[in-house]
Amino acid sequence: MPAIVLVGAQWGDEGKGKATDLLGSRIDYVVKFNGGNNAGHTVVIEQPDGSREKYALHLLPSGILTEGVTPVIANGVVIDLGVLFEEIDGLNARGIDTSRLQISGNAHVIPSYNRVLDKVTERFLGSRKIGTTGRGIGPTYADKMNRIGIRVQDLFDPSILRQKVGAALDVKNELLVKMYNRRAVEVDEVVEDLLQYVERLRPMVVDSSLELSKALDRGDTVLCEAGQATLLDVDHGTYPYVTSSNAISAGACTGAGIPPTRIDRVIAIIKAYTTRVGEGPFPTELLDDKGEFLRKQGAEFGTTTGRPRRCGWVDTVIGRYANRVNGVTDFVLTKLDVLTGLETVPVCVAYEVDGERFDEMPMSQSDFHHATPVYEELPGWFEDISHCRTWEELPENCRAYVEFVEQQIGARISVIGVGPGRDEVIVRHDLLHD
Ligand code: IMP
């Protein structure tokens, strides 16, 4: 079978695990193609004795937990090597085999100075800060574009590594010392820090684009899982309040070296309401008790930073946009159960900006900042839906809500999440074969 890309349709944390769980054993490769340890997902795995084991992953692709799957960290990722080996060691200590992991030699590493720069730059920006995760993601992608980045393959040639770190520090130390009043960083300390991982890294490093091409030729199924989400994409998101990589489906092409002609399906995850962490515009945000209700019912606190997430109603303008820029074949609607118990459920269908109606995302950042949502109020439901496993079992108002959202966003909703558990889903169309 084919290459499938899995993306988030909103500002992240939509619950991609619902789709990966469903695809589970039918996948041969799980590829991370963008971002770094700014992502975070909690995977709960049911044990043979019925107990539940919880794993928090930030950098490793979720496929690491599934036997028989080859997890790949592709060229588009930025890797904090300390975090990588901490996660590997943590999993090994719990009996998980991580030896199948493949890492692209073209992926960039996050040197320690970029973690420092991420934090001091945010502090410097003050009220204009982005609200980054502080993991050095932005500065490392900036170095990549500036052609002063350090790649995984550089670690295998210490003299080249030293030269490259030296060239980067010529610029970074100016910034650190003169602008941010921090101490200068020594070349030796960075090189030593990176080289401590080299022998453990060596057997994992591959030409991942070639490996994936061969896998697709063999007929294997390759799942490319985007970090972050559509509106955090550096080109198509709410710039500058975005991450520094391409989180839309096309990011899989550049970030993993898989050509567009080989991608067969694009699955987008959309939550039944909206959340955002960090700064930036958010038209349907609720700053009242309704927002608190969603945060509490949906347990909306960050996996990576623990920050409370900003919450608001579902926004189908964003859903439509995500459909358009990703070329979505199937949506997975998650956390529908969180909306249970509301008299009416507002759905944002358009925006109003200075008296003008926008049915599509406004092109200008200023307009988006001033957008106020136009809502349609749908009747709510009070029945517990977490035990529903078929479409017909859902209460009528709940089905009407799903159909309305589907019609607004313009692509079919194939799967509906009705609870946090693996099996708490309703499958309307198989994600691989229908
Ligand atoms: P950075 O990716 O650390 O540079 O942060 C840039 C923006 O992306 C900030 O608003 C972060 O909160 C947001 N962000 C980064 N990763 C995630 C994620 O996995 N989920 C949700 N938001 C994220």
Residues whose N, C-alpha, C, O or C-beta is under 5 A from the ligand:
A	BS01	IMP	W11 G12 D13 N38 A39 G40 I130 G131 T132 T133 G134 R135 I137 G138 Q228 L232 V242 T243 S244 V277 G278 E279
